[in-house]
Amino acid sequence: MIEINAASDIVLRNKERPKRYSTTLGLLAHELGHVLYTDFLGSQVYANKMSSGAWHPRQPVLPSPKHTGNCADMMAFVTKDEYHVRAFFLEAHHIHNILEDGFVNAMMIDKYPGSLGVCLEELYVGIADILPTVPECMEREDDENGHVWRTISQLMISYVVCGIIKYDGVPKSDPRIRAVFDVVNELDHGAENISAEERWDIVNAIMAALHTHRA
């Protein structure tokens, strides 16, 4: 069963009934994409293997030689204790969901170019309008639960799901933006790759490359 919240902010921000209908249909198309194309058992296999200290599906190929030492550091983090296991998998699943969202959206738009695909594209045009800017993300780092990793994570969402980053005056040399650029090829590949197993491989590569930003 697929449940859609037709009273969510992304729906109700539209004042016209036809727009609300198309946004709701876009949400349905996205969730239907997960039903059709997401390997839900893959996350359990990944968690079981990684928590035992074994890379799954394999040790990642890192995007740059400067990240070489991060693999060992990341595996030490994962296997340290139960707290670190939970923290790691929370972030790994979050990155996987970013890539998976990009993948299922592309699949639905390609395979269902009628109302489902059109409404899905319209949905993410609307989401792009309300994405936070980089300065807004940086301001939230000062909150009680704020962290630079939250900004990097949001920028990855913006790039993969909507294809944009709202710099709003922040230079591209900023370390948060540079972190996303460091893994941009992996983000593209993860959102385009039809192999569910390889997507977890890409998650490992991104997690390892950005490991120092999560400390």
BAFI-3210 file (N, C-alpha, C; in Angstrom, 3 decimals, decimal comma, padded with zeros to 6 digits):
// residues 215
n [1|2|3|4|5|6|7|8|9|10|11|12|13|14|15|16|17|18|19|20|21|22|23|24|25|26|27|28|29|30|31|32|33|34|35|36|37|38|39|40|41|42|43|44|45|46|47|48|49|50|51|52|53|54|55|56|57|58|59|60|61|62|63|64|65|66|67|68|69|70|71|72|73|74|75|76|77|78|79|80|81|82|83|84|85|86|87|88|89|90|91|92|93|94|95|96|97|98|99|100|101|102|103|104|105|106|107|108|109|110|111|112|113|114|115|116|117|118|119|120|121|122|123|124|125|126|127|128|129|130|131|132|133|134|135|136|137|138|139|140|141|142|143|144|145|146|147|148|149|150|151|152|153|154|155|156|157|158|159|160|161|162|163|164|165|166|167|168|169|170|171|172|173|174|175|176|177|178|179|180|181|182|183|184|185|186|187|188|189|190|191|192|193|194|195|196|197|198|199|200|201|202|203|204|205|206|207|208|209|210|211|212|213|214|215]
n.u [000,841|000,542|000,972|000,027|000,628|-001,561|-001,917|000,459|003,100|004,309|002,284|000,103|001,091|000,477|-002,072|-004,066|-006,468|-005,987|-003,163|-002,513|-003,481|-001,791|000,661|000,241|-000,110|002,429|003,889|002,833|003,790|006,523|006,729|005,664|007,663|009,681|008,530|008,547|011,266|013,171|015,444|014,601|015,532|018,223|019,384|019,360|021,099|023,439|023,815|024,205|026,560|028,490|028,528|029,768|032,347|033,135|033,574|030,870|029,307|031,951|035,314|035,477|036,297|038,007|037,295|039,540|043,119|043,727|041,934|042,712|043,430|041,030|039,322|040,161|039,888|037,153|036,049|037,002|035,552|032,927|032,921|033,446|031,712|028,324|026,972|028,412|027,960|025,177|025,131|026,677|025,167|022,822|023,611|024,659|022,403|020,923|022,409|022,237|019,488|019,253|020,588|018,987|016,499|017,047|017,526|015,070|013,314|014,303|013,908|011,109|010,264|011,343|010,173|007,462|006,197|003,859|001,143|002,107|004,956|005,168|003,905|005,595|007,981|007,089|006,601|009,205|010,212|008,768|009,718|012,374|012,097|011,749|013,975|016,598|019,041|022,665|023,783|021,609|021,613|024,096|023,646|022,041|023,842|024,629|022,674|021,334|021,411|022,943|025,364|028,225|028,080|025,363|024,799|026,364|025,087|022,503|023,132|023,921|021,465|020,051|021,512|021,387|018,626|017,289|019,048|020,434|022,371|021,969|023,867|023,955|025,757|027,817|031,133|032,425|034,627|034,234|034,483|032,339|030,917|032,982|033,312|031,053|031,559|033,782|032,724|031,036|030,973|030,469|027,956|026,438|026,764|025,660|022,978|022,225|022,838|021,696|022,096|021,386|023,123|025,591|025,015|025,155|027,869|028,755|027,742|029,448|031,860|031,320|030,792|033,295|035,001|034,065|034,439|035,911|034,466|032,312|033,059]
n.v [-001,190|002,210|005,256|008,610|011,910|014,214|016,619|017,799|020,283|020,822|020,296|021,925|024,472|025,248|027,101|026,660|024,200|022,277|022,318|021,383|018,830|017,770|017,898|016,119|013,782|013,634|013,050|010,533|009,192|009,216|007,623|005,264|004,657|003,811|001,436|-000,047|-000,095|-000,038|-001,868|-003,202|-005,080|-004,916|-003,017|-004,236|-006,397|-004,971|-003,623|-005,792|-006,998|-004,883|-004,139|-006,292|-005,911|-006,362|-005,244|-004,231|-003,893|-004,322|-003,162|000,306|002,174|005,061|008,553|010,217|010,309|011,625|010,775|008,329|007,190|007,175|004,949|002,913|004,360|004,821|002,202|001,470|003,225|002,303|-000,213|000,249|000,566|000,018|002,467|003,915|002,279|002,623|005,384|005,507|003,925|005,359|007,645|006,442|005,197|007,452|008,797|006,817|006,911|009,415|008,999|006,932|008,181|009,972|008,081|006,537|008,540|009,292|006,896|006,624|008,888|008,301|005,800|006,201|008,447|009,885|011,210|010,543|010,831|013,516|014,941|014,241|015,494|018,141|018,281|018,285|020,597|022,402|021,732|022,508|025,259|025,811|024,930|025,232|027,885|027,988|029,814|029,828|027,178|027,153|028,878|027,316|025,599|026,591|025,969|023,974|021,253|021,429|021,019|020,927|018,805|018,472|020,559|019,843|017,445|018,394|019,880|017,862|016,572|018,640|018,825|016,188|015,527|017,780|018,991|021,368|023,823|026,229|028,732|031,450|033,624|032,496|031,456|029,034|027,841|027,332|025,060|023,284|023,231|022,407|019,838|018,507|018,766|017,126|014,573|014,507|013,045|010,489|010,906|011,446|009,004|007,213|007,944|007,248|004,612|001,355|-000,824|-002,086|-003,099|-001,985|000,622|000,711|000,294|002,721|004,392|003,697|004,711|007,466|007,955|007,287|009,103|011,508|011,261|012,667|014,987|014,362|014,087]
n.w [000,000|-000,815|000,746|000,608|001,552|001,142|002,264|002,755|003,060|000,592|-001,169|-000,329|-000,644|-003,145|-004,617|-006,486|-007,412|-009,591|-009,672|-007,162|-007,428|-009,438|-008,133|-006,022|-007,510|-008,553|-006,222|-005,721|-007,991|-007,463|-005,110|-006,094|-007,859|-006,112|-005,199|-007,535|-008,351|-006,263|-004,283|-001,500|000,320|000,094|001,799|004,292|003,925|003,396|005,881|007,636|006,653|006,706|009,425|010,509|009,901|007,327|004,037|001,995|-001,124|-001,794|-001,103|-001,486|-004,484|-004,335|-004,983|-005,186|-004,735|-002,352|-000,509|000,383|002,927|004,234|004,083|005,872|008,256|008,240|008,400|010,889|012,430|011,967|013,194|015,846|018,176|019,396|019,289|017,345|015,163|014,738|014,184|011,854|010,003|009,870|008,443|006,132|005,011|004,544|002,539|000,604|000,125|-001,047|-003,507|-004,465|-004,712|-006,818|-008,808|-009,020|-009,761|-012,287|-013,661|-013,586|-015,011|-017,464|-018,144|-017,826|-019,434|-019,574|-017,723|-015,127|-015,301|-016,177|-014,076|-012,013|-012,780|-012,619|-009,889|-008,787|-009,831|-008,353|-005,789|-006,070|-005,992|-003,300|-002,013|000,407|000,476|000,179|002,136|003,969|004,835|006,105|008,233|009,859|010,932|013,324|015,066|017,801|017,091|014,866|012,201|010,077|008,348|007,879|006,170|003,922|003,278|002,615|000,347|-001,372|-001,714|-003,009|-005,393|-006,557|-006,659|-007,652|-009,357|-008,900|-007,081|-004,708|-004,570|-003,827|-003,510|-002,026|-002,365|-004,709|-003,745|-001,124|001,613|002,073|-000,320|-001,961|-000,985|-001,952|-004,691|-004,809|-004,856|-006,985|-009,377|-008,410|-007,280|-009,589|-010,965|-009,140|-009,129|-011,644|-012,139|-012,807|-011,233|-008,130|-006,209|-006,899|-006,312|-003,539|-003,305|-004,292|-002,341|-000,216|-001,263|-001,324|001,401|002,513|001,192|002,205|004,872|006,872|007,169|008,684|011,242]
ca.u [000,000|001,262|000,269|000,460|000,123|-002,049|-001,969|001,824|003,388|004,635|001,004|-000,758|001,651|-000,205|-003,413|-005,037|-006,757|-005,256|-001,756|-002,440|-003,687|-000,594|001,713|-000,071|000,186|003,884|004,301|002,465|004,713|007,810|006,630|005,472|008,996|010,377|007,921|008,932|012,692|014,071|015,731|014,461|016,319|019,635|019,869|019,588|022,336|024,526|024,022|024,737|027,945|029,370|028,656|030,659|033,707|033,419|033,029|029,820|029,647|033,405|035,966|035,213|037,328|037,785|037,368|040,812|044,171|043,766|041,002|043,178|043,394|039,697|038,651|040,500|039,296|035,705|035,738|037,248|034,408|031,741|033,016|033,921|030,727|026,945|026,624|029,010|027,247|023,902|025,417|027,144|024,105|021,879|024,120|024,778|021,063|020,506|023,053|021,631|018,156|019,449|020,882|017,821|015,474|017,418|017,381|013,668|012,689|014,726|013,261|009,677|010,097|011,680|009,263|006,067|006,292|002,540|000,786|002,992|006,256|005,015|003,622|006,801|008,887|006,527|006,796|010,564|010,365|008,249|010,650|013,563|011,783|011,787|015,222|017,362|020,282|023,847|023,861|020,591|022,115|025,210|023,078|021,502|024,946|024,768|021,603|021,750|021,706|023,549|026,693|028,578|027,638|023,971|024,853|026,856|024,013|021,449|023,617|023,851|020,045|019,717|022,150|020,923|017,182|016,798|020,047|020,901|022,844|021,691|025,057|023,537|026,907|028,893|032,068|032,532|035,795|033,814|034,742|031,098|030,651|034,071|033,061|030,093|032,266|034,705|032,015|029,973|030,896|029,805|026,535|025,834|026,765|024,731|021,601|021,970|023,180|020,540|022,459|021,173|024,325|026,626|024,655|025,738|029,301|028,936|027,513|030,704|032,855|030,964|030,997|034,735|035,590|033,609|034,477|036,422|033,473|031,276|033,635]
ca.v [000,000|003,478|006,347|009,936|013,000|015,269|017,870|018,226|021,670|020,917|020,291|023,040|025,760|025,567|027,610|026,164|022,779|021,433|022,238|020,484|017,474|017,320|017,699|014,868|012,701|013,547|012,314|009,137|008,653|008,993|006,457|004,106|004,349|003,002|000,097|-000,747|-000,152|-000,062|-003,156|-002,913|-006,029|-004,591|-002,266|-005,176|-007,119|-004,006|-003,395|-007,013|-007,199|-003,806|-004,152|-007,394|-005,521|-006,747|-004,297|-004,741|-005,168|-004,452|-001,929|001,279|002,914|006,440|009,513|010,941|009,751|012,303|010,091|006,952|006,706|007,254|003,647|002,273|005,153|004,622|000,872|001,507|003,938|001,444|-001,384|000,666|000,156|000,065|003,851|004,277|001,506|003,305|006,677|005,269|003,446|006,459|008,483|005,641|005,045|008,775|009,005|005,865|007,394|010,519|008,391|006,146|009,134|010,401|006,945|006,173|009,632|009,185|005,719|006,886|009,866|007,620|004,693|006,649|009,846|010,510|012,024|010,266|011,457|014,976|015,452|014,059|016,582|019,373|018,227|018,663|022,026|023,081|021,507|023,336|026,636|025,993|024,425|026,269|028,343|027,617|030,613|029,373|025,930|027,484|029,472|026,239|024,909|027,164|025,443|022,973|020,002|021,770|020,483|021,176|017,649|018,689|021,415|019,029|016,510|019,130|020,249|016,651|016,412|019,664|018,504|014,927|015,478|018,911|019,421|022,728|024,244|027,660|029,304|032,727|034,452|031,729|031,025|027,590|027,367|027,005|023,625|022,510|023,066|021,587|018,451|017,970|018,643|015,986|013,311|014,768|011,925|009,392|011,263|011,234|007,577|006,539|008,249|006,730|003,198|000,481|-001,897|-001,739|-003,445|-000,990|001,870|000,623|000,500|004,163|004,949|003,526|005,635|008,818|008,000|007,294|010,356|012,633|010,792|013,665|016,043|013,900|013,980]
ca.w [000,000|-000,877|001,412|000,165|002,386|000,250|003,030|003,052|002,687|-000,828|-001,883|000,068|-001,076|-004,398|-004,330|-007,458|-007,259|-010,557|-009,295|-006,008|-007,945|-010,156|-007,140|-005,332|-008,449|-008,604|-005,025|-005,952|-008,985|-006,801|-004,220|-006,968|-008,375|-005,110|-005,207|-008,765|-008,675|-005,113|-003,657|-000,076|001,103|-000,044|002,957|005,382|003,593|003,576|007,309|008,252|006,221|007,150|010,882|010,863|009,537|005,938|003,064|001,108|-001,766|-001,886|-000,671|-002,556|-005,211|-003,903|-006,088|-005,273|-003,865|-001,056|000,387|000,509|004,307|004,825|004,133|007,145|009,328|008,227|008,896|012,332|013,003|011,880|014,068|017,167|019,183|018,902|018,994|016,066|014,137|014,457|013,555|010,490|009,119|009,670|007,364|004,906|004,432|004,066|001,243|-000,329|-000,236|-001,999|-004,806|-004,880|-005,164|-008,158|-009,717|-009,292|-010,505|-013,689|-014,231|-013,765|-016,079|-018,712|-018,445|-017,788|-019,860|-019,564|-016,553|-013,996|-015,518|-016,252|-012,736|-011,211|-013,132|-012,060|-008,443|-008,409|-010,143|-007,166|-004,677|-006,321|-005,596|-001,841|-001,452|001,110|-000,127|000,956|003,372|004,915|005,426|006,995|009,445|010,687|011,594|014,668|015,911|018,783|016,395|013,594|011,900|008,685|007,560|007,480|004,984|002,801|002,946|001,923|-000,985|-002,187|-002,065|-004,004|-006,671|-007,141|-006,873|-008,438|-010,327|-008,639|-005,771|-004,598|-003,950|-003,231|-003,152|-001,386|-003,426|-004,923|-002,999|000,239|001,827|001,972|-001,747|-002,497|-000,584|-002,919|-005,972|-004,724|-005,102|-007,956|-010,321|-007,709|-007,173|-010,908|-011,273|-008,237|-009,511|-012,996|-012,224|-012,618|-010,305|-006,725|-005,453|-007,182|-005,643|-002,194|-003,509|-004,445|-001,006|000,519|-001,803|-000,870|002,851|002,785|000,708|003,037|006,265|007,798|007,350|009,612|012,591]
c.u [000,887|000,409|000,879|-000,169|-000,280|-002,188|-000,571|002,063|003,639|003,367|000,230|-000,194|001,071|-001,648|-004,468|-005,214|-006,021|-003,774|-001,568|-002,607|-002,415|000,564|001,499|000,223|001,690|004,447|003,996|003,433|006,072|007,768|006,408|006,816|009,800|009,835|008,435|010,437|013,648|014,209|015,732|015,277|017,810|020,199|020,162|020,880|023,541|024,849|024,662|026,217|028,881|029,573|029,558|032,109|034,111|032,789|031,941|029,366|031,151|034,014|035,881|036,464|037,063|038,007|038,702|041,833|044,210|042,843|041,477|043,044|042,019|039,000|038,903|039,871|037,792|035,332|035,981|036,100|033,194|031,764|033,408|032,988|029,332|026,524|027,158|028,361|025,958|024,130|025,833|025,989|023,019|022,321|024,244|023,428|020,535|021,113|022,462|020,265|018,236|019,671|019,667|016,695|015,780|017,207|015,920|012,945|013,028|014,034|011,788|009,425|010,370|010,628|007,803|005,998|004,951|002,329|001,724|004,336|006,186|004,793|004,812|007,806|008,397|006,716|008,172|010,944|009,886|009,168|011,894|013,340|011,968|013,038|015,965|018,624|021,462|023,969|022,818|021,016|023,218|024,712|022,575|022,598|025,144|023,668|022,145|022,171|022,397|024,946|026,962|028,126|026,200|023,909|025,293|025,770|022,896|021,882|023,631|022,420|019,672|020,265|021,538|019,453|016,692|017,815|020,591|021,526|022,663|022,839|024,752|024,731|028,041|029,829|032,153|033,762|035,452|033,962|033,496|030,788|031,730|033,863|032,089|030,749|033,214|034,031|030,936|029,847|030,189|028,316|025,813|025,692|025,753|023,285|021,230|022,122|021,972|020,829|022,295|022,415|025,414|026,299|025,183|027,248|029,600|028,691|028,794|031,767|032,589|031,213|032,473|035,369|035,257|033,710|034,903|035,419|032,398|031,774|033,069]
c.v [001,255|004,557|007,673|010,990|014,165|016,607|018,350|019,643|021,814|020,899|021,571|024,403|026,190|025,984|027,039|024,651|021,917|021,262|021,314|019,038|016,954|017,080|016,392|013,670|012,529|012,792|010,828|008,477|008,337|007,739|005,175|003,680|003,507|001,574|-000,710|-001,005|-000,230|-001,478|-002,954|-003,871|-005,696|-003,862|-003,179|-005,962|-006,217|-003,824|-004,606|-007,203|-006,140|-003,827|-005,282|-007,090|-005,908|-005,725|-004,970|-003,616|-005,402|-003,150|-000,912|001,801|004,388|007,425|010,212|010,280|010,387|011,642|008,694|006,410|006,624|005,908|002,952|003,022|004,912|003,260|000,789|002,195|003,017|000,352|-001,031|000,220|000,366|001,479|004,260|003,517|002,224|004,624|006,500|004,880|004,491|007,316|007,712|005,479|006,378|009,055|008,063|006,352|008,567|009,956|007,639|007,049|009,617|009,311|006,656|007,289|009,543|008,009|005,983|007,864|009,225|006,588|005,119|008,136|010,576|011,329|011,802|010,982|012,970|015,564|015,295|015,163|017,901|019,436|018,740|020,061|022,837|022,925|022,369|024,774|026,862|025,397|025,537|026,644|027,880|028,474|030,186|028,083|026,219|028,097|028,396|025,452|025,409|026,693|024,361|021,665|020,237|021,179|020,742|020,018|017,813|019,582|020,621|018,068|017,200|019,529|019,043|016,379|017,383|019,294|017,272|014,996|016,590|019,468|020,815|022,818|025,751|028,339|030,613|033,521|033,719|031,215|029,506|026,991|027,025|025,495|022,754|022,202|022,196|020,114|017,781|017,782|017,441|014,672|013,463|013,636|010,725|009,667|011,025|009,747|006,835|006,765|007,674|005,215|002,314|-000,651|-001,431|-002,017|-002,409|000,351|001,865|000,779|001,992|004,883|004,864|004,515|007,056|008,953|008,074|008,611|011,526|012,317|011,873|014,779|015,645|013,838|015,056]
c.w [000,000|-000,224|000,981|001,078|001,484|000,966|003,409|002,542|001,187|-001,683|-001,599|-000,313|-002,411|-004,099|-005,268|-007,313|-008,289|-010,202|-008,096|-006,463|-008,609|-009,187|-006,391|-006,232|-008,613|-007,404|-005,169|-006,931|-008,351|-005,923|-005,022|-007,570|-007,399|-005,094|-006,400|-008,858|-007,485|-004,550|-002,138|000,796|001,080|001,163|004,137|005,162|003,834|005,058|007,974|007,913|006,823|008,659|011,365|010,513|008,133|004,993|002,239|000,184|-001,918|-001,369|-001,798|-003,226|-004,949|-005,042|-006,237|-004,358|-002,479|-000,034|000,775|001,931|004,912|004,951|005,468|008,312|009,411|008,786|010,406|013,054|013,068|012,943|015,506|018,281|018,600|018,534|017,619|014,910|013,746|013,724|012,097|009,574|008,906|008,492|006,053|004,234|003,897|002,689|000,200|-000,789|-001,206|-003,402|-005,340|-005,363|-006,573|-009,189|-010,039|-010,039|-011,993|-014,372|-014,516|-014,912|-017,438|-019,106|-018,508|-018,150|-019,909|-018,302|-015,380|-014,147|-015,522|-014,862|-011,807|-011,508|-012,547|-010,550|-008,062|-008,870|-008,948|-005,965|-004,839|-005,860|-004,100|-001,198|-000,718|000,343|000,733|002,217|004,410|005,602|006,441|008,303|010,397|011,388|013,023|015,605|016,831|018,112|015,052|013,445|010,426|007,792|007,093|006,242|003,767|002,339|002,173|000,515|-001,914|-002,618|-003,178|-005,378|-007,315|-007,524|-007,789|-009,431|-010,113|-007,250|-005,715|-003,832|-003,213|-002,694|-002,475|-002,472|-003,519|-004,252|-001,551|000,461|001,751|000,512|-002,387|-002,152|-001,553|-004,276|-005,978|-005,096|-006,178|-008,980|-009,693|-007,554|-008,497|-011,210|-010,407|-008,605|-010,870|-013,087|-011,938|-011,629|-008,872|-005,896|-005,674|-006,522|-004,203|-002,249|-003,591|-003,126|-000,185|000,051|-001,319|000,626|003,214|002,375|001,624|004,535|007,231|008,064|008,361|011,046|013,512]
res [m|i|e|i|n|a|a|s|d|i|v|l|r|n|k|e|r|p|k|r|y|s|t|t|l|g|l|l|a|h|e|l|g|h|v|l|y|t|d|f|l|g|s|q|v|y|a|n|k|m|s|s|g|a|w|h|p|r|q|p|v|l|p|s|p|k|h|t|g|n|c|a|d|m|m|a|f|v|t|k|d|e|y|h|v|r|a|f|f|l|e|a|h|h|i|h|n|i|l|e|d|g|f|v|n|a|m|m|i|d|k|y|p|g|s|l|g|v|c|l|e|e|l|y|v|g|i|a|d|i|l|p|t|v|p|e|c|m|e|r|e|d|d|e|n|g|h|v|w|r|t|i|s|q|l|m|i|s|y|v|v|c|g|i|i|k|y|d|g|v|p|k|s|d|p|r|i|r|a|v|f|d|v|v|n|e|l|d|h|g|a|e|n|i|s|a|e|e|r|w|d|i|v|n|a|i|m|a|a|l|h|t|h|r|a]
***
